[in-house]
Amino acid sequence: MLLTACGSSVTERIKNKEVSDGALCEELQAPIDKAVDTTLKNASRTPPQVINDWATVVKGFDAGCQ
């Protein structure tokens, strides 16, 4: 019985992967946008590597959340 319960839990998580991914994307959209906006507003004081790193994060986020 225990193995069946564990198996069904894993199965349900796999079935709901798209829902989970969508919820994760939805939750992260606002904080990422805010962080990027703040970085760009302070671009004159922000090291180029920070801006480049944010560009990588945003590209990855956009690619995985479209």
C-alpha positions in Angstrom: 0.0 0.0 0.0 2.7 2.5 0.9 4.5 2.0 -2.5 1.2 2.6 -4.3 0.6 5.8 -2.4 4.2 7.0 -3.2 3.8 6.0 -6.8 0.5 7.9 -7.2 2.0 11.0 -5.6 4.9 11.0 -8.1 2.4 10.4 -11.0 0.3 13.3 -9.9 3.3 15.6 -9.8 4.3 14.5 -13.3 0.8 15.1 -14.6 0.6 18.5 -13.0 4.1 19.6 -14.2 2.7 22.2 -16.7 0.5 23.6 -14.0 3.4 23.8 -11.6 5.6 25.4 -14.2 3.0 28.0 -15.1 2.4 28.9 -11.4 6.2 29.2 -10.9 6.5 31.5 -13.9 3.5 33.6 -12.8 5.0 34.0 -9.3 8.5 35.0 -10.6 7.4 37.4 -13.3 6.8 40.4 -11.1 10.0 40.1 -8.9 12.2 39.5 -12.0 10.7 42.5 -13.8 11.2 44.7 -10.6 14.8 43.6 -10.2 15.6 44.2 -13.9 13.9 47.6 -13.7 15.9 48.6 -10.6 19.1 47.4 -12.2 18.5 49.4 -15.3 17.5 52.5 -13.4 20.9 52.3 -11.6 22.8 51.2 -14.7 25.4 54.0 -14.3 26.3 52.5 -10.9 25.8 48.9 -11.8 28.8 46.8 -12.9 28.4 45.5 -16.5 28.6 41.9 -15.3 25.5 42.3 -13.1 23.5 43.6 -16.2 24.9 40.7 -18.3 23.9 38.2 -15.6 20.4 39.6 -15.5 20.2 39.4 -19.3 21.0 35.7 -19.0 18.4 35.1 -16.3 15.7 37.0 -18.2 16.5 35.1 -21.5 16.3 31.8 -19.6 13.1 32.8 -17.8 11.4 33.9 -21.0 12.5 30.8 -22.9 11.1 28.5 -20.2 7.9 30.5 -19.5 6.5 31.2 -22.9 
